[in-house]
Every structure is written in C-alpha cells, then in structure tokens.
C-alpha cells in the first residue's frame, strides 16, 4: 500500500518536473504511466524501488526526441519521494525485469536486467528483443542503480529477431526472448570467463597471448550484429581477420593522391583495427554499414566534416572476415 501511495506521488512529481518543457495544457498533468510494475532491488540491507515510466506524450510531440519510457529509482521512503534518473527505455514494450549476479571478479555484482521488444515490419515481420543491464552499486549504506557503459553488451542479446525474414523468405526464432534463457546465457558466459581465466593464470600476459582465436565463436552471420561485436571485442577482431590482411593507404601523388597497397600478417597487424564505441564517441567518430551484398559487406569509420575516412571490406564464409582496410585520410 505504501508503494502504491509512493508511486502516486511519483507520477505527479515527474509529470510536473520531467515534462514541464513539453507543450501540454495546464489541465493535463497525467503525462506518464507505468510501462512495467515497479520492483524492489536490494543488496544486503539496502533497498531501492525501481520505476519504469512510460511517457504518454510519445507521438504527440514534434521537434524533440521522446523515448518510449525511462527508468528511475528512489530510496524506500514514502515521506520524501526523490527520483533519480537511470536510463531511457528504447523498446516499445518491457517483456521482463529480472536480476542476475555475476561471479567473475572483474564483473562481480548484482544487476537488474530489462528485456524489451520492438515491433518490426520493414523487410522483417515480427519482433526484435534487446536486453539492458543496470548494475546495482553499493557505496557504504547507499544503494544506487547505474546505466552501465563499460564492457560492451553481449551482441546475441541485442536486436535478437523473432518472426519472418521477408527478403529471405525464412522464419527466424530469437533464442533470448525470456528471462530464463537470458539468465542461462549469462551464467554460461560467466562460467566460460572464469574457466578461461584459470587456464590463463600464470601465462605471459602479453596482449598477443590474451586471446585464443580458435575458441572464439562467430558472433553472427547477420553483418550488422557481427560488426557490433567486431568493433567492441579485440578477441573477435583477432579471430576474424583474414591473413594476410590487405591495407591501402592514401599518399601524396602527382597530380592527385593515390592509394599505396601492402599486405600485413601476424604481429604486423595492430589491434584494435576499429576503436570501440566509447572511444568512437569520445573522438567524434561514426561507424556505419556502407553496403552489404551477398557474401560481401563494407563498413565506414569516419569523422563527419573531416577527411578522416576508413573503409573496411568483409567477406563471408562460415563467418564474416575482414579482408581489406583502406585509409582515405590525407
């Protein structure tokens, strides 16, 4: 009952504060709704209430981005409701909210996971499922919920499609569209990391020895999903580079610049070949798919309004492999 009364206060508070800048009438304060029932998260004796609020102004505003919903948390107090913003909800629906605790030392801790789904209709009929991880952070007697931006998410848990591929004429089933399957996947990943760390204990920690490419599985045969994993994980880059790798670099020429080609392999290949998302954002770089046709695909890494342009050409066999990098920068 206290949580229900608290949520009522929260609705009014967020309606007034969170959406005051939106063009709504004075009589319309009910601009939010529950996207999913609130949950209580705890670590030890500390507890917080997590709210999943849906913005009912979605589709009614113009000129500004409005997320489908947002995640907030508040301490367990019914007398002084104070919301802390955590993250936007990208999906149209929240399918499930659950907890999972990792054991691997570098990622140990409890997190709240939000499974969302989106309706798709362009070239694919069905839904896409994505999983958002929000770690619970305990600092003294304070508990908070964070929007995790560290290690990249497991690509298999992002944009996982379930339905019919209209172009290929085949049915596609997502293996991670419920809490149980996702928890199993997380547990398997945790166990593998722990096992790999035990095997590698005491071995020379030269970066060249940190990854056994033979043990890295193909992230996906869908190029966009593969590219996400390739750009975020050094072990995937090392495993799925065709050797010798072809390089083309722009050099000064007469009368025009020209491409100078070479081949590299082994230690001559300097990783990472593509910086991860955090570094790209910091440097103002964008990574996009330029073209995908049959068993060939091209990705572009560039800095808008500059001559910084790298082109990456991939070919597909049993999995995608990078075969050529072209540096068009002057």
WOPEQUI-V417782 format. One record per residue. N is the residue number from 0. RES is the residue in three letters. PHI is phi in whole degrees, -180 to 180 (* if undefined). OMEGA is omega in degrees with one decimal (none if undefined). Layout:
n-><N;N>
res-><RES;RES>
phi-><PHI;PHI>
omega-><OMEGA;OMEGA>
//
This chain:
n-><0;1;2;3;4;5;6;7;8;9;10;11;12;13;14;15;16;17;18;19;20;21;22;23;24;25;26;27;28;29;30;31;32;33;34;35;36;37;38;39;40;41;42;43;44;45;46;47;48;49;50;51;52;53;54;55;56;57;58;59;60;61;62;63;64;65;66;67;68;69;70;71;72;73;74;75;76;77;78;79;80;81;82;83;84;85;86;87;88;89;90;91;92;93;94;95;96;97;98;99;100;101;102;103;104;105;106;107;108;109;110;111;112;113;114;115;116;117;118;119;120;121;122;123;124;125;126;127;128;129;130;131;132;133;134;135;136;137;138;139;140;141;142;143;144;145;146;147;148;149;150;151;152;153;154;155;156;157;158;159;160;161;162;163;164;165;166;167;168;169;170;171;172;173;174;175;176;177;178;179;180;181;182;183;184;185;186;187;188;189;190;191;192;193;194;195;196;197;198;199;200;201;202;203;204;205;206;207;208;209;210;211;212;213;214;215;216;217;218;219;220;221;222;223;224;225;226;227;228;229;230;231;232;233;234;235;236;237;238;239;240;241;242;243;244;245;246;247;248;249;250;251;252;253;254;255;256;257;258;259;260;261;262;263;264;265;266;267;268;269;270;271;272;273;274;275;276;277;278;279;280;281;282;283;284;285;286;287;288;289;290;291;292;293;294;295;296;297;298;299;300;301;302;303;304;305;306;307;308;309;310;311;312;313;314;315;316;317;318;319;320;321;322;323;324;325;326;327;328;329>
res-><UNK;UNK;UNK;UNK;UNK;UNK;UNK;UNK;UNK;UNK;UNK;UNK;UNK;UNK;UNK;UNK;UNK;UNK;UNK;UNK;UNK;UNK;UNK;UNK;UNK;UNK;UNK;UNK;UNK;UNK;UNK;UNK;UNK;UNK;UNK;UNK;UNK;UNK;UNK;UNK;UNK;UNK;UNK;UNK;UNK;UNK;UNK;UNK;UNK;UNK;UNK;UNK;UNK;UNK;UNK;UNK;UNK;UNK;UNK;UNK;UNK;UNK;UNK;UNK;UNK;UNK;UNK;UNK;UNK;UNK;UNK;UNK;UNK;UNK;UNK;UNK;UNK;UNK;UNK;UNK;UNK;UNK;UNK;UNK;UNK;UNK;UNK;UNK;UNK;UNK;UNK;UNK;UNK;UNK;UNK;UNK;UNK;UNK;UNK;UNK;UNK;UNK;UNK;UNK;UNK;UNK;UNK;UNK;UNK;UNK;UNK;UNK;UNK;UNK;UNK;UNK;UNK;UNK;UNK;UNK;UNK;UNK;UNK;UNK;UNK;UNK;UNK;UNK;UNK;UNK;UNK;UNK;UNK;UNK;UNK;UNK;UNK;UNK;UNK;UNK;UNK;UNK;UNK;UNK;UNK;UNK;UNK;UNK;UNK;UNK;UNK;UNK;UNK;UNK;UNK;UNK;UNK;UNK;UNK;UNK;UNK;UNK;UNK;UNK;UNK;UNK;UNK;UNK;UNK;UNK;UNK;UNK;UNK;UNK;UNK;UNK;UNK;UNK;UNK;UNK;UNK;UNK;UNK;UNK;UNK;UNK;UNK;UNK;UNK;UNK;UNK;UNK;UNK;UNK;UNK;UNK;UNK;UNK;UNK;UNK;UNK;UNK;UNK;UNK;UNK;UNK;UNK;UNK;UNK;UNK;UNK;UNK;UNK;UNK;UNK;UNK;UNK;UNK;UNK;UNK;UNK;UNK;UNK;UNK;UNK;UNK;UNK;UNK;UNK;UNK;UNK;UNK;UNK;UNK;UNK;UNK;UNK;UNK;UNK;UNK;UNK;UNK;UNK;UNK;UNK;UNK;UNK;UNK;UNK;UNK;UNK;UNK;UNK;UNK;UNK;UNK;UNK;UNK;UNK;UNK;UNK;UNK;UNK;UNK;UNK;UNK;UNK;UNK;UNK;UNK;UNK;UNK;UNK;UNK;UNK;UNK;UNK;UNK;UNK;UNK;UNK;UNK;UNK;UNK;UNK;UNK;UNK;UNK;UNK;UNK;UNK;UNK;UNK;UNK;UNK;UNK;UNK;UNK;UNK;UNK;UNK;UNK;UNK;UNK;UNK;UNK;UNK;UNK;UNK;UNK;UNK;UNK;UNK;UNK;UNK;UNK;UNK;UNK;UNK;UNK;UNK;UNK;UNK;UNK;UNK;UNK;UNK;UNK;UNK;UNK>
phi-><*;-64;-63;-64;-65;-64;-64;-62;-64;-61;-58;-66;-61;-70;-59;-79;-85;-69;-123;-63;-82;-83;-77;-114;-79;-64;-82;-113;-88;-83;-102;-132;-148;-79;-86;-158;-56;-64;-131;-101;-108;-142;-136;65;-89;-83;-137;-138;-103;-109;-114;-120;-104;-101;-85;-77;-85;-56;90;-107;-105;-131;81;-149;-78;-125;-68;-63;-166;-145;-105;-129;-137;-144;-69;-76;-143;-91;-96;-136;-70;-129;-93;-119;-72;-116;-164;-80;-103;-81;-71;-76;-135;-97;-82;-157;-127;-151;-115;-149;-114;-79;-108;-62;-49;-73;-128;-62;141;-95;-131;-99;-114;-119;-97;-119;-141;-124;-79;-121;-141;-84;64;-148;-112;154;-131;-119;-112;-138;-118;-106;-100;-126;-67;-92;-114;-105;-126;66;-100;-108;-120;-137;-119;-118;-91;-73;-127;-89;-60;-66;-70;-63;-59;-68;-97;-119;51;-81;-89;-140;156;-126;-79;-71;-72;-84;70;-131;-85;-124;-118;-81;-84;-131;-122;-150;-62;-62;-68;-71;-61;-63;-62;-64;-65;-64;-64;-61;-64;-67;-63;-63;-64;-65;-68;-70;-65;-85;-63;89;-84;-49;-90;-59;-53;-68;-104;-76;-133;-100;-61;-67;-96;-91;-84;-65;-61;-177;-89;-80;-61;-61;-68;-61;-62;-60;-66;-61;-76;-98;-123;-64;-67;-69;-61;-67;-79;-120;-113;-78;-115;-70;-86;-87;-119;-133;-123;-77;-128;-65;-141;-124;-95;-126;-59;-137;-92;-106;-103;-154;-127;-133;-156;58;-69;-74;-85;-97;-97;-81;-78;-129;-68;-72;-60;-61;-69;-63;-63;-66;-97;72;-98;-124;-120;-135;-85;-82;-159;-141;-144;62;-99;-128;-150;-132;-117;-121;-110;-149;-115;-52;66;-134;-91;-77;-144;-120;-117;-119;-105;-118;-125;-114;-115;-69;-148;-74;-138;-79;-112;-153;-123;-119;-103;-93;-69;-96>
omega-><178.7;178.9;179.7;178.4;178.8;179.9;177.7;176.8;-179.4;-178.5;-179.7;-178.2;-178.6;178.6;-177.1;-174.4;-171.7;-174.5;-179.0;-177.9;-178.8;-177.3;177.8;-178.8;-179.0;-176.8;-175.0;177.9;-177.2;-178.1;177.8;177.6;175.6;173.9;177.6;178.3;179.1;179.0;175.4;178.2;-177.6;170.0;-173.9;-179.5;-176.4;-179.3;172.3;174.5;-178.2;-178.7;178.9;-169.9;-179.8;179.9;-177.9;175.8;179.0;179.8;-180.0;-179.3;178.2;176.3;179.6;178.2;177.4;179.6;178.1;179.2;-179.3;179.1;176.3;170.0;178.7;175.5;-176.4;178.6;-179.4;-176.9;-178.5;-178.0;176.7;-178.8;172.2;-179.7;-179.0;-173.6;173.7;172.4;-175.5;-177.0;179.0;-179.1;171.2;-177.6;-174.5;172.9;-176.3;-179.4;174.1;-179.4;178.4;-178.5;-176.9;-172.0;-176.2;179.0;-175.2;177.9;-177.5;178.5;171.5;-179.4;179.4;179.1;-178.9;174.7;178.5;174.1;178.0;179.4;-179.4;179.3;177.4;-178.6;-178.0;-176.9;170.0;-176.5;177.0;-177.3;179.1;177.8;178.1;-176.9;172.6;-175.9;179.1;179.2;-175.0;177.9;179.6;177.5;-179.9;177.8;-174.5;172.6;-171.2;178.8;-179.1;-180.0;-179.1;178.3;176.3;-176.4;-179.7;-178.9;179.5;178.1;178.9;-171.6;179.4;-177.2;-177.7;174.3;-174.4;-179.9;-179.4;-179.6;-178.7;175.8;-179.2;179.8;176.8;-179.3;-174.8;-179.0;174.8;-175.1;-176.3;-178.2;179.9;177.2;178.6;178.8;179.2;178.7;178.0;178.9;179.3;-179.2;-179.5;179.5;179.0;179.2;-179.9;-179.4;178.3;179.2;-176.4;-178.0;177.9;177.9;177.1;-175.1;171.7;-178.4;179.6;-178.0;-175.0;-174.9;173.8;-172.2;-179.1;-177.6;-179.3;-179.4;179.0;-178.6;-179.1;172.9;172.2;-168.1;-177.4;177.9;177.5;-177.7;177.9;179.2;-178.3;-177.1;-175.4;-171.8;-180.0;-178.9;177.1;178.2;-177.8;-176.9;-172.5;170.1;179.2;-179.9;-0.7;178.1;-179.8;177.8;175.2;-176.1;178.7;178.1;179.8;-179.9;-179.4;12.3;-176.0;175.6;-179.9;-179.4;177.0;-173.2;177.5;178.3;179.0;178.2;176.8;-177.8;178.6;179.3;-177.0;179.3;1.2;177.8;174.6;178.8;-179.3;-173.3;-178.9;179.7;178.8;179.4;-179.0;-177.2;179.2;-178.4;176.1;177.8;-177.4;173.7;-179.7;-176.0;173.6;-178.2;-179.7;-178.6;178.3;179.0;-179.3;176.2;-178.5;172.5;-176.5;173.0;-175.4;177.8;174.2;178.4;179.6;-179.3;173.6;178.4;-178.0;-179.6;-178.3;172.9;-177.4;168.9;170.3;174.1;176.7;175.5;176.0;-178.7;-177.0;175.2;179.7;178.7;-179.3;-177.8;177.7;none>
//
